[in-house]
Amino acid sequence: MNICHLVLSNIGGAPKTANSLISSQSKAGHKVSTVVFTDLDSRWLVNFESAEKLIIMKVAGSSFYIGGAIHQIWIAIQLSKIISGLKPDIIVCHTAFITKLFYLSQRIPGSLSVPYISYIHTDFISELQAESKSQANWLIALFQNLSINIDNLISLRSLHQASGLVFVCKSLYERFLKIGLNPTYMAICYNPAIPDPNHQLLNSSAESWLKNHDLITFVSAARFHSQKDHKTLLKAFAQASQYHSNIRLILLGDGDLETEMQNLAISLAINHIVLFVGAVPNPRAYFSLSRAVILASHYEGFGMVLVEAVASGVTFITSDCPVGPREISEVLKCGTLVPPNDVDALAIAIIDYAKIPQEKINRSEEIAQFFSETSCAKKLEKLIEQVVYQ
């Protein structure tokens, strides 16, 4: 079978999962191609090397404004040409945004008609709601909300027209049911817990904290984006530090808001106990030495970092997002959930964890059962067969 995966970039959980699936499908004897919409970031080891053909479109990111819409149509035209050349039997679109782009490409005259599966990695319903609140100017907000509503209609149409849908957790599937999506062919595939690909050394400052038994060190791994709500995390940590002077926080990741968060740490007078390490290829090495992993997001598609924390032998503190974290906590029978955007609740959780010794968690059976690469690949394989041979 000729399978083509469409992926936005090589950064984050969706590309990591796509790379795992591409490898599994290639080993199974399928012809697999991959189209990536942005340049590969050399700092990340997701390189889709198992794909028989890798095409990088090198396009800039798109917004919800009219300029962004025009840019998306241009991308759709280019994508239509690529798909006509590849002639796949089926397309796997990773994220609802990529699904929309492929749907637009199918509207281009002369396009090759190909069935497609939408692999929904993110809670794009919450993303749209967050985007609609992001603009303060009422006129711009009005225009932006109109653009969002149009974009939302196109996105929903693209999902309705998909031959199959994959959801990364049950709660995400249930959330989409509420907006009228009830696909004939669907699968719920937890993202696989993929081990770190190398044994790179830890950041020296981070290592000195993590291996110092007089310190209690927490780790958070998230890109610096408003979704991840580092503001609440830093404010909560500042509160907790008033009760435990020996706590430390290591932040893994990078992004547009990193400098702003560094300045916030300074203004909160906690810059000496918070370490900004940047993006690392081996987060589990940090997790395994921590007291707990913290995720303070407003919303998540799944929250794979929590599974990786448990796979590393530690527990987690997480905001109770609309989908994702609660389901992970219930499946793995561990973790502490707090309301999103609640500084006091998060501070209390950190204080409580600082009171108790580090507890090593063994959930290897649950990890193998629910979060294995084999399980994920088999579910997608079954769905593809249903779609292609229906």
Solvent accessible surface area in square Angstrom, and as a share of the most:
residue,aa,sasa,rsa
1,M,57,0.26
2,N,23,0.12
3,I,1,0.00
4,C,0,0.00
5,H,0,0.00
6,L,0,0.00
7,V,2,0.01
8,L,78,0.39
9,S,20,0.13
10,N,2,0.01
11,I,72,0.36
12,G,31,0.30
13,G,37,0.36
14,A,17,0.13
15,P,7,0.05
16,K,52,0.22
17,T,3,0.02
18,A,0,0.00
19,N,37,0.19
20,S,7,0.05
21,L,1,0.01
22,I,0,0.00
23,S,29,0.18
24,S,32,0.21
25,Q,7,0.03
26,S,36,0.23
27,K,173,0.73
28,A,71,0.55
29,G,65,0.62
30,H,34,0.15
31,K,101,0.43
32,V,1,0.01
33,S,6,0.04
34,T,0,0.00
35,V,0,0.00
36,V,0,0.00
37,F,1,0.00
38,T,35,0.20
39,D,86,0.45
40,L,54,0.27
41,D,30,0.16
42,S,107,0.69
43,R,136,0.50
44,W,75,0.26
45,L,88,0.44
46,V,17,0.10
47,N,66,0.34
48,F,2,0.01
49,E,142,0.64
50,S,42,0.27
51,A,14,0.11
52,E,122,0.55
53,K,105,0.44
54,L,65,0.32
55,I,44,0.22
56,I,57,0.29
57,M,26,0.12
58,K,140,0.60
59,V,14,0.08
60,A,71,0.55
61,G,71,0.68
62,S,34,0.22
63,S,50,0.32
64,F,51,0.21
65,Y,75,0.28
66,I,94,0.48
67,G,51,0.49
68,G,7,0.07
69,A,43,0.33
70,I,110,0.56
71,H,51,0.23
72,Q,9,0.04
73,I,88,0.45
74,W,122,0.43
75,I,3,0.01
76,A,0,0.00
77,I,62,0.32
78,Q,49,0.22
79,L,0,0.00
80,S,10,0.06
81,K,131,0.56
82,I,33,0.17
83,I,3,0.01
84,S,38,0.24
85,G,61,0.59
86,L,22,0.11
87,K,135,0.57
88,P,9,0.06
89,D,64,0.33
90,I,0,0.00
91,I,0,0.00
92,V,0,0.00
93,C,0,0.00
94,H,1,0.00
95,T,20,0.12
96,A,1,0.01
97,F,66,0.28
98,I,0,0.00
99,T,0,0.00
100,K,2,0.01
101,L,1,0.01
102,F,0,0.00
103,Y,26,0.10
104,L,31,0.16
105,S,1,0.01
106,Q,34,0.15
107,R,135,0.49
108,I,40,0.20
109,P,127,0.80
110,G,83,0.80
111,S,27,0.17
112,L,66,0.33
113,S,101,0.65
114,V,8,0.04
115,P,50,0.32
116,Y,13,0.05
117,I,0,0.00
118,S,0,0.00
119,Y,0,0.00
120,I,0,0.00
121,H,10,0.05
122,T,41,0.24
123,D,0,0.00
124,F,15,0.06
125,I,23,0.12
126,S,8,0.05
127,E,61,0.27
128,L,16,0.08
129,Q,92,0.41
130,A,44,0.34
131,E,57,0.25
132,S,36,0.23
133,K,163,0.69
134,S,75,0.48
135,Q,58,0.26
136,A,103,0.80
137,N,74,0.38
138,W,185,0.65
139,L,105,0.52
140,I,74,0.38
141,A,16,0.12
142,L,112,0.56
143,F,91,0.38
144,Q,4,0.02
145,N,52,0.26
146,L,104,0.52
147,S,10,0.06
148,I,8,0.04
149,N,84,0.43
150,I,89,0.45
151,D,16,0.08
152,N,44,0.23
153,L,122,0.61
154,I,55,0.28
155,S,4,0.03
156,L,34,0.17
157,R,126,0.46
158,S,0,0.00
159,L,2,0.01
160,H,90,0.40
161,Q,85,0.38
162,A,15,0.12
163,S,33,0.21
164,G,0,0.00
165,L,1,0.01
166,V,0,0.00
167,F,1,0.00
168,V,0,0.00
169,C,0,0.00
170,K,111,0.47
171,S,28,0.18
172,L,0,0.00
173,Y,43,0.16
174,E,72,0.32
175,R,53,0.19
176,F,0,0.00
177,L,65,0.32
178,K,175,0.74
179,I,65,0.33
180,G,49,0.47
181,L,4,0.02
182,N,119,0.61
183,P,29,0.18
184,T,122,0.71
185,Y,55,0.21
186,M,58,0.26
187,A,14,0.11
188,I,49,0.25
189,C,1,0.00
190,Y,35,0.13
191,N,8,0.04
192,P,5,0.03
193,A,13,0.10
194,I,31,0.16
195,P,82,0.51
196,D,30,0.16
197,P,88,0.55
198,N,47,0.24
199,H,182,0.81
200,Q,99,0.44
201,L,158,0.79
202,L,26,0.13
203,N,55,0.28
204,S,88,0.57
205,S,52,0.34
206,A,0,0.00
207,E,55,0.25
208,S,66,0.43
209,W,41,0.14
210,L,15,0.07
211,K,113,0.48
212,N,60,0.31
213,H,182,0.81
214,D,111,0.58
215,L,31,0.16
216,I,20,0.10
217,T,6,0.04
218,F,0,0.00
219,V,0,0.00
220,S,2,0.02
221,A,21,0.17
222,A,12,0.09
223,R,116,0.42
224,F,4,0.02
225,H,73,0.32
226,S,70,0.45
227,Q,16,0.07
228,K,26,0.11
229,D,11,0.06
230,H,8,0.04
231,K,98,0.42
232,T,7,0.04
233,L,2,0.01
234,L,0,0.00
235,K,85,0.36
236,A,0,0.00
237,F,0,0.00
238,A,14,0.11
239,Q,73,0.33
240,A,0,0.00
241,S,17,0.11
242,Q,147,0.65
243,Y,155,0.59
244,H,37,0.17
245,S,97,0.63
246,N,50,0.26
247,I,0,0.00
248,R,41,0.15
249,L,0,0.00
250,I,0,0.00
251,L,0,0.00
252,L,5,0.02
253,G,11,0.11
254,D,36,0.19
255,G,36,0.34
256,D,143,0.74
257,L,52,0.26
258,E,36,0.16
259,T,89,0.52
260,E,77,0.35
261,M,4,0.02
262,Q,65,0.29
263,N,85,0.43
264,L,33,0.16
265,A,1,0.00
266,I,104,0.53
267,S,86,0.56
268,L,54,0.27
269,A,70,0.54
270,I,4,0.02
271,N,78,0.40
272,H,127,0.57
273,I,8,0.04
274,V,8,0.05
275,L,38,0.19
276,F,42,0.17
277,V,28,0.16
278,G,15,0.14
279,A,31,0.24
280,V,24,0.14
281,P,27,0.17
282,N,4,0.02
283,P,24,0.15
284,R,39,0.14
285,A,37,0.28
286,Y,3,0.01
287,F,0,0.00
288,S,32,0.21
289,L,68,0.34
290,S,1,0.01
291,R,39,0.14
292,A,0,0.00
293,V,0,0.00
294,I,1,0.00
295,L,2,0.01
296,A,6,0.05
297,S,0,0.00
298,H,69,0.31
299,Y,19,0.07
300,E,13,0.06
301,G,7,0.07
302,F,6,0.02
303,G,6,0.05
304,M,26,0.11
305,V,22,0.13
306,L,0,0.00
307,V,0,0.00
308,E,16,0.07
309,A,0,0.00
310,V,3,0.02
311,A,36,0.28
312,S,21,0.13
313,G,10,0.10
314,V,0,0.00
315,T,16,0.09
316,F,0,0.00
317,I,0,0.00
318,T,0,0.00
319,S,3,0.02
320,D,40,0.20
321,C,6,0.04
322,P,71,0.45
323,V,5,0.03
324,G,1,0.01
325,P,0,0.00
326,R,120,0.44
327,E,22,0.10
328,I,1,0.01
329,S,13,0.08
330,E,112,0.50
331,V,27,0.15
332,L,0,0.00
333,K,141,0.60
334,C,18,0.11
335,G,27,0.25
336,T,44,0.26
337,L,47,0.24
338,V,13,0.08
339,P,71,0.45
340,P,48,0.30
341,N,101,0.52
342,D,45,0.24
343,V,34,0.19
344,D,85,0.44
345,A,22,0.17
346,L,3,0.02
347,A,2,0.01
348,I,102,0.52
349,A,6,0.05
350,I,0,0.00
351,I,22,0.11
352,D,66,0.34
353,Y,25,0.10
354,A,7,0.06
355,K,134,0.57
356,I,88,0.45
357,P,110,0.69
358,Q,68,0.30
359,E,117,0.52
360,K,119,0.50
361,I,18,0.09
362,N,120,0.62
363,R,60,0.22
364,S,70,0.45
365,E,141,0.63
366,E,41,0.18
367,I,25,0.13
368,A,65,0.51
369,Q,121,0.54
370,F,73,0.30
371,F,2,0.01
372,S,32,0.21
373,E,68,0.30
374,T,81,0.47
375,S,30,0.19
376,C,3,0.02
377,A,17,0.13
378,K,136,0.58
379,K,88,0.37
380,L,0,0.00
381,E,46,0.21
382,K,131,0.56
383,L,2,0.01
384,I,2,0.01
385,E,76,0.34
386,Q,68,0.30
387,V,4,0.02
388,V,48,0.27
389,Y,153,0.58
390,Q,138,0.61
